[in-house]
Amino acid sequence: MDDSAPHFYEPRNGHGLRHDPMSAIIAPRPIGWISSMSAAGVVNLAPYSFFNQFNYRPPIIGFASLGWKHSVANIAATREFVWNLATRPLAEAMNASSADVPADIDEFVLAGLEKAPCHLVAPPRVAASPASFECRLTQLIRLTDSAGSELDTWMVLGEVVGVHIAQDVLENGVYQTVAAEPILRAGGMGDYFTIAEAQRFVMKRPRADAGGN
């Protein structure tokens, strides 16, 4: 056996390792800490590690849910949700909100979090979070595999229509990423990362010329 050759596997046949490496390779990832509200007015709060931004103007963010969970059901019914930045001081509360509980349980109460009202959407935001996005649903997509078979995974995309930013993470009109203390999801059963100013580096994109793509 050539120890220098990369470990190769086909996911459909298993990875052959102690733990699935996929989520550890695509890491760290921002967390989709999503608050939503049912048509009956029941509030839900849950974190999703499959989350990111997909467009600038208008800003569109999205998360994927493995299964038709309460968040997806609420958003499908009301077409609104809020993304809340998960931070190191809020890590334990964020984790508590991931509990698998009945739909009538308010995870804000479960996690000991204060609600704050939004301006343009009905669901509340996490008051202690330094940044929150009010969103309206643009697309709800059921994922498929390469053969076209439907998966029990749902992609939720939403346009950011309102943004809340705490004053203490703004400096001369510039958002300070490190000051907000975001936490990022990694691999393993419960691995997370934080960021620090010492880890920052600056790299500007090459300038486009007339012959570029």
C-alpha positions in Angstrom: 0.0 0.0 0.0 1.3 3.4 -1.0 1.2 5.6 2.1 1.8 8.7 0.0 -1.4 8.2 -2.1 -4.4 10.2 -1.0 -7.2 8.4 0.7 -9.9 8.0 -1.9 -13.5 6.9 -1.5 -16.9 7.1 -3.2 -19.4 8.5 -0.7 -22.1 6.1 -1.8 -19.9 3.2 -0.6 -18.8 4.8 2.7 -15.7 6.7 3.7 -13.7 4.0 5.5 -12.6 6.4 8.3 -13.6 6.7 11.9 -15.7 9.8 11.2 -17.2 11.2 8.0 -14.6 13.8 6.9 -16.8 15.9 4.6 -18.0 18.4 7.1 -14.5 18.7 8.5 -13.0 19.5 5.1 -15.7 22.1 4.3 -15.0 24.0 7.4 -15.2 26.1 9.3 -18.7 27.2 8.3 -20.9 30.1 9.4 -24.0 29.0 11.4 -27.5 29.7 10.2 -29.2 30.5 13.6 -32.7 30.9 12.3 -35.7 32.3 14.1 -39.1 31.8 12.5 -42.8 31.8 13.5 -45.6 29.5 12.6 -48.9 30.8 11.0 -50.4 30.4 14.5 -47.7 32.6 16.0 -45.5 30.0 17.7 -41.9 31.0 17.6 -39.0 28.7 16.7 -35.2 29.1 17.0 -32.7 26.6 15.6 -29.1 26.5 14.3 -28.2 25.1 10.9 -24.5 24.4 10.0 -25.3 24.3 6.2 -25.5 28.0 5.7 -24.0 30.8 3.6 -24.6 33.9 1.5 -25.3 33.4 -2.2 -25.9 36.9 -3.8 -24.9 40.5 -3.2 -27.7 42.7 -4.7 -30.2 41.9 -3.4 -28.4 40.1 -0.6 -29.6 36.4 -0.5 -28.7 34.0 2.2 -29.7 30.4 2.6 -29.6 27.3 4.7 -30.2 23.6 4.2 -32.3 21.5 6.6 -31.9 17.7 6.7 -35.6 16.9 7.0 -38.8 19.0 7.0 -38.1 20.6 10.4 -40.1 23.2 12.2 -38.1 26.1 10.7 -38.8 24.9 7.2 -42.5 24.4 7.9 -42.8 27.8 9.4 -41.0 29.6 6.6 -43.0 27.7 4.0 -46.2 28.9 5.7 -45.2 32.5 6.4 -42.4 33.2 3.9 -40.4 35.0 6.6 -37.4 34.3 8.9 -34.5 35.9 10.7 -30.8 35.0 10.7 -29.0 35.7 14.0 -25.2 35.7 14.3 -24.0 33.0 16.7 -21.2 34.2 18.9 -18.9 32.8 21.5 -20.9 34.4 24.4 -24.1 32.9 22.9 -22.6 29.5 22.0 -24.2 27.5 24.9 -27.6 29.1 24.2 -27.2 28.4 20.5 -26.5 24.8 21.3 -29.5 24.6 23.7 -31.7 25.8 20.9 -30.7 22.8 18.8 -32.7 20.4 21.0 -35.2 18.2 19.2 -38.4 19.4 21.0 -42.1 19.6 19.9 -43.2 22.4 17.7 -45.1 24.2 20.5 -41.9 24.7 22.5 -40.3 28.1 22.2 -36.6 27.7 21.9 -36.0 31.3 23.0 -37.4 30.3 26.4 -35.6 26.9 26.4 -32.3 28.6 25.8 -32.9 31.6 28.1 -32.7 34.1 25.3 -34.5 37.5 25.1 -36.5 38.3 22.0 -36.3 41.6 20.2 -38.8 42.8 17.6 -38.0 43.1 13.9 -39.1 46.0 11.7 -40.2 44.3 8.5 -41.0 40.6 9.4 -43.0 39.0 12.2 -40.4 36.6 13.7 -38.3 38.0 16.5 -34.6 38.3 16.5 -32.1 37.2 19.3 -31.7 40.4 21.3 -28.1 39.6 22.4 -26.9 38.8 18.9 -24.7 41.6 17.5 -26.1 41.1 13.9 -29.4 39.9 12.6 -30.9 39.8 9.1 -34.6 40.0 8.5 -35.4 37.8 5.5 -38.3 37.0 3.1 -38.4 33.7 1.4 -37.3 33.7 -2.3 -37.0 29.9 -3.0 -37.7 26.7 -1.1 -35.9 23.9 -3.0 -36.0 20.1 -2.4 -32.5 18.7 -3.1 -32.0 15.8 -5.4 -29.1 13.4 -6.1 -27.3 13.1 -9.4 -29.9 10.6 -10.6 -32.7 13.0 -9.9 -34.0 11.2 -6.9 -35.5 13.5 -4.3 -33.8 13.8 -0.9 -35.3 14.7 2.5 -33.2 17.8 2.5 -34.6 21.3 1.9 -32.7 24.5 0.8 -34.2 27.7 2.0 -33.2 30.9 0.3 -34.2 34.3 1.5 -33.7 38.0 0.5 -32.3 40.1 3.4 -34.7 43.0 3.7 -33.5 44.4 7.0 -30.2 44.4 8.9 -29.6 45.0 12.6 -26.0 45.7 13.7 -24.9 46.4 17.3 -23.1 49.7 17.7 -20.2 48.2 19.6 -19.1 46.1 16.5 -18.9 49.2 14.3 -15.8 51.3 14.1 -15.8 54.4 12.0 -18.6 52.9 9.9 -16.8 49.6 9.3 -18.1 46.3 10.7 -15.5 44.6 12.9 -15.7 40.8 12.3 -13.5 39.8 15.2 -15.2 42.1 17.7 -18.4 40.3 17.1 -16.8 37.0 18.2 -18.5 34.7 15.7 -18.3 31.0 16.1 -18.0 28.7 13.1 -19.0 25.0 12.8 -16.4 22.4 12.0 -16.3 18.6 11.7 -16.5 16.1 14.5 -19.4 15.6 16.8 -19.2 19.0 18.3 -16.2 21.0 17.0 -16.4 24.8 16.6 -13.9 27.5 15.9 -13.5 31.2 16.8 -11.5 33.8 14.9 -8.8 36.2 16.1 -7.2 39.3 14.6 -3.8 37.5 14.4 -5.4 35.1 11.8 -6.4 37.9 9.4 -4.5 38.5 6.2 -5.3 40.8 3.3 -5.1 39.7 -0.3 -6.6 41.9 -3.1 -8.0 40.4 -6.3 -6.1 40.8 -9.5 -7.3 43.8 -11.6 -9.3 42.9 -14.6 -7.9 43.8 -18.0 -9.5 44.0 -21.5 -8.5 40.5 -22.3 -9.9 38.9 -19.2 -12.8 36.5 -18.9 
